[in-house]
Amino acid sequence: MKVAWLPTSLREGLRCQFSVRPVAFNSNVRRRGLDASTKQFSTSTRLQAGIAAPEIKFKNESNGEDEEEKLFFARLVPESPSYFTAQPAFTDDLLALQDLVRKYSTLPVVKPGEAPRVAWRSLVEYRNMVGESVKASKYHKIVEVLRRLNQIHPSLMPRDVTAALNEYKRDVNPFQNVTKIAPLDEHGRAAGHGRRKTSSATAWVVEGTGEVLVNGKTLAEAFGRIHDRESAIWALKATDRIDKYNVWARVGGGGTTGQAEAMTLAVGRALLSHEPALKPALRRAGCMTRDPRRVERKKPGHVKARKMPAWVKR
């Protein structure tokens, strides 16, 4: 094998491998190559000081003397055991509440429906509090545990349970709001206002025999449809007070159906001034809630709000 064209170092190695007789190495040439390679990659002490940062030597705080470098092994321990879970804050909260349930499981509880009504934080508020995107199904587990803790008898409620419940309560409890009832005027009349679509109504309710006037007309003259007549005095009919109060109403705007439903809300609010205890019955009958539905606007390119013109291929 001809190896004349190879470098000196490789040529000698190949001769040693393929030649039958032993070949003597040229030690001077090889030493020069090794010395050159070593000098090529060597770095002076001054250059090392310019490139790398100086060594940091920790001082002993007690006596301020330098200590020799010692190897020490340290491991960071998470503050919470749930650190490596997907949602550590939620997991810690749930486990803490479950521990309270197990701890005070022997305390007496109140009957269902007699526990204090509490408005818990919403899902969005809880997400902002813990800084994690908790699912609604997971937050529902926390709410269930909170309801169980809230059933403990108020006279025996532990302090740590009270602190845990206060953490999840809303800042304002809507169940403690007291509705302001409009007072009666000097003639014993109560006024109420109602709206529906573009219609508005104002009704005055006073104790009487069941007379109803709408814009100076009787109920049959003001509303031709039977359904509209029933809607106008539905608050009195639902509470069985038709023959106990007289109603004078003034309506305007929109059509007859909108005016009748606006009058429903007006009469219900006015009746509440006479008998505040009728509020649950009026709410169940739908006489205390404003109906927000309106006619949807027409869109360009549509026949109506949603209807599209007939599609023709040609």
Protein Blocks (a to p, Z undefined) as FASTA:
>chain_A
ZZklpcfklmmmmmmmmpmbdcdddfklmmmmmmmmmmmmpccfklmmmmpccddddddf
klopacdddddddddddfbfklmpmblmlmmmmmmmmmmmmmmmmpccddehiaccdddd
dfklmmmmnopacdfklmmmmmmmmmmmmmpcfklgcfklmmmmmmmpcfbdfklpccdd
ddddfkopacddddehjbccdddddddehpaceehiafklmpmbfklmmmmmmmmmmnop
mlmcccddddeehifklmmmmmmmmmmmmmmmmmmmlmmmmmmnopabccfbdcddddeh
iablmlccdddfZZ
